Amino acid sequence: MTQDITAPQSRRFVLVAAILASSMGFIDGSVISIAVPAIRADLGATLADAQWVSNGYLLLMSSLILLGGAAGDRFGLRNTFGLGIALFVAASIICALAPTPLVLVIARAVQGTGAAFMVPGSLAIIAKAYPREERGRAIGIWAAASSLTTIAGPVIGGFMLTALGEWSWRLVFAINLPLGLLALALLWFRVAPDRPEAGRRLDVAGAVLATLALMLIAYGLTGDGSESAPPLSHTIVWCGAGLVLAAAFLLWEARSAAPMLPLRLFGNVGFSGANGLTFALYFALGGIMFFLPMTMIGGWGESPATVSLALLPLGIALTVLSSFSGQWADRFGPGPLITLGSLIVAGAFAGLGLTAPMHAVWLAVLPCMVLLGLGMGLVVSPLSTAVMTSVEDGDTGVASGVNNAVARVAGLMAVALLGAIIAPVFEAALGSAAELPVFFGMASEGLSAEEEALRLAATNAAFATVAYVTAALSVVSAVVAWLTLERKGF
């Protein structure tokens, strides 16, 4: 074994381990939305169960990711990164074997906990192992590999689900076992531990408060397993309790000597604006990417393979444009690019809503995905630039972590809140047929032609509502970007 993590002979093993770990996270994140209809059919899961399959993961990851980053400094990056991988893999195996929706949701929560320590560690350990003059190339290789898995994951998963049937959603999680074991073997046998910062303090109380607050709010919006939206009294009580804990979290962070969320950063207009638009835009993106595959597969009857191909332009356009948009942000400032990108995203979402009754995958959904990819391609790199340039050099790591956490929380809230909107819209659109045994995002057998037409119309109405809400939020993102972020020559 080498004696130092920065030794040249150990760097390539660090890079490969980081790529493998990131691939697990990106594959799970990009394929899960396509796999949800199969999970619902195979396990008999309700819409709320499906929401918790996504949110169980996002809840723990978003609330613990800042703690995970600090833990890497406190206990050593190799040790913390390896722990995150081990936890993620163990939970993935339970996910693959889950006999009930409840077991799957719990395992997804554990998986999210592992991801909270694994995701920030993947980039941090590369930065630790490589000297500054070689770091850019290493991160470029990592980013290219991550983009490849993000693009290829849904396509492979979609064709696998189509070819092998509903049970094969389990393979999406099982693939993490060989990837994770190889990453752990490289870390433990080929990479020496780095030196931890013994004096670093962890904000455990803040992490607990954040987790409980988000969990109660999500539970208030989602409920515990019904196809219908939870009663208003349920939402008020649980969301109210969550908001009280959220206030307690902010109060704790304001007084903590080592807060995981330094509130002083929000005194900067650029930083606050960047995170505000991040929440709105990633709320919109998270909502569409969760409910669109469910609508197409369970609602319209499209195959997972078809859906994965229709979504493919998003990843391709995002990957191709990101390198160029970063350079354009240096020239024009991030404000104009993010404003334009957000407006293009709004157009894509509005287009999905307008064309929903057509059920036209190639003539409607595919062009909207191209438009969405172009818009997000203009946003992602400039947004990172906006976040990094809005704070002092010593705060860039924390600022990046905060922005990452905001994006994850936005996705969590989107799935919970939009699910609470979809269910009543779907039921209202059914009208006199509301007593039929039909549910949003699930195919039904034994319906008459008239009843099937009503089900499809209700599906379209529910999804269109989501599309228009997300389009409006994207416009809000554009306005915030124009008003708060740097514009050069405007």
Steps between C-alpha positions, in 0.01 A plus 500: 500500500616852431581724794317812388173567317679761287762252374498482117454122496178523705330783308360288219339267754343799676363623167356161399341453844345847480362430152352165609337654808359793305370262236293317762341824614439633149359171368259467792397864472438493125338155469270501803233718335475257208491204741224642724207369288652149510551530876136603545378209291734238650454597865146634480625842612274805515583846369603605853723192527665596170556853627668364813725272292642821353469719807639250749828528312487877442397573859807348664739603225393864491493546877831321568714594199654804671577286806650239267736753349618617842539139619751442220721773642448384860561125459696486176369497145591141421332364812184710466473443126543126548237493776255678272562249219460202736172635641372581150580150371352321801178699467494433123496125561205539737327713234556227241347236731222715651177299533276799583485873429577577866825300496600672176431847641703430816789359293488805273530723808811309608631526145452877516699510823787322328476736204526800732851385594589355160400781262699788651791263556536406133622844388671584827721190496608575142592855605691358796695242298596712199724809506342824379668488158355152429167541675311651207577207269402245766172677574437521125538122468268452798241740353512330157451156655216633718330650195532171315336301779226761540422477128542124456335395828137576408540352151644173630245493782211571265591223259561260790157573650337456160680176419493328839173625647389676815714296742821628340481834686688308769805477272527880506603470864684167474754648254634709788649191668786434252560873442512575871715202595756590233510862622547386860775254403692775322462737796598255772778311324653758267448836672644604834281698743536876502559704813175623663449846649464405865365839606212505250157509670189334357157661520312183596216689672445708186491186284242337728278809501523535121416133445200504733370827355516376141355161596196652672433742214532221242273274708246778531490548123524134396324297768574142591385292208170605343436565130310815601644820637519506881220686688553872554513451879784247456695741279453795738605307811808326359621782279448742787715283726762482226507877460545542876802269485628685193487823699683327785763383250558856373521629857754230587707575189503871585641425847720197427876544514543256210177510294457268204296778335680833558213750483744790458551393138141595422581862578649507149232580240671294230526192722139531618378554145695203365356269765149642464495434127662159561210402723237617252665350192601167655156472660359528148753258350460246780121505468497450123765227502308306767149526357568501122630138479215387726251676272648353182548142625210450740262754348557482124628143482841577349786256562789595732737469203300755300490738795874470561572587136263796512683637806846443350540847336489663844822335615675542164419871461587569863839329465591668172391852599640509855861557394405782263259670740771518765714703261204719401433569869852641530431730205142614561454421869279217633186715521410522127577133432299368794214735412490377140546137603218519756263652244583220254433246775165672569413464131586130508279436803211701356538303177470173692178622658347623174583182309410249774166402335688409180699216661757575231834372626709585195315810378440666838692351794828455313515862370413627848787294643736656244377842610538405867856381440591826325353703785667305779825499303497879522429488875714235671856629449410873534312418820812342648693810393241726664518309827881485510556865407244633747705400807856538625756241387501335842124434482478344153486141627223577748314710241510217245374254762214730599394540137514124450284448808249764383463317167436169681247654739322654199463157341368358827241776538399472133412132522309554826313819411422422137376156604254673732382703198485216249276267701202738544530630141493142370196413712317821402569439130339156526172667596219250522748217446690583820393168655686300235801300627745718305801693630737759359801348326369143500344301218163340568344188349138417432389855422254583227611726215317794662654434842848470349449832320407661833807353666727634228336843512544513878865394465563774244329764714698405810834499321422824313438668836846396615650620171343847529602539865859409417500734198392787726775418751756501220388851404547601865856362478565714194378814675711432810808435285459826308446707815766351728787355294789670322439629146792622293424756230126517574 
